[in-house]
Amino acid sequence: MATTPANDPTAPVLKAVEIYQKRIFEIWKVVFKKIDSKFKSATKFFDNVVNKGEEIASKVGKAVVEKIIGYRDTVFGALERVPQIVKSALRLGNKIINLIRSAADPNKIINVMKRLFMRYVKMLREIFAMVKQFFEALNPLGTALAVVNALKSVLRLIVSWVGEVTNANNAVKKAKTLLKKVVKAMKLEIKEAILLRKKVLRLRPA
């Protein structure tokens, strides 16, 4: 009997992957490109904190400087890694979509689809973990930057580069605004993907 949309075992996977593709494309193209641009404008400030942090530590406290350096590493590390895995996930997602759409008999691609979808969900979870870690680093980083920003006028008498804390502050605020909804939406989508993964694992060719 010919497979119909009602009993096509690949249909839920196709629908889900199309949704996830839109989300991770948004993370890469819309969110992280904008965030990356903002943080790049603050690179000089962060580099100076790393290399010359002792110049302001006596005024803002060593703990503040260490916090900026520590969370700066988390943020810039994510900005480098997230686009790489997102691009890989987009390629894999497109491969799954093309596989399902081009199949004459969906039952004959079940095993291949299962393997690809397992890898895809693993990538989604990795992306979400990195984005979540990035997002969670923004609050403590912003708090530390706020201390420097509050003393900016005084610190300028010691070092000229501290004025660039404004760019860093703006980068954190922009990132928080852009990522808040994304993290919330992706949290739900990851749960759905894990549940779908369990169902897909149970699929057997007819």
Salt bridges, closest charged atoms under 4 A:
GLU18 OE2 - ARG101 NH2 2.48
GLU26 OE1 - ARG23 NH1 2.62
ASP36 OD2 - LYS40 NZ 3.11
ASP47 OD1 - ARG72 NH2 3.11
GLU66 OE2 - LYS62 NZ 3.95
ASP73 OD1 - ARG72 NH1 2.99
GLU136 OE2 - LYS132 NZ 2.97
GLU164 OE2 - LYS44 NZ 3.97
GLU189 OE1 - ARG23 NE 3.11
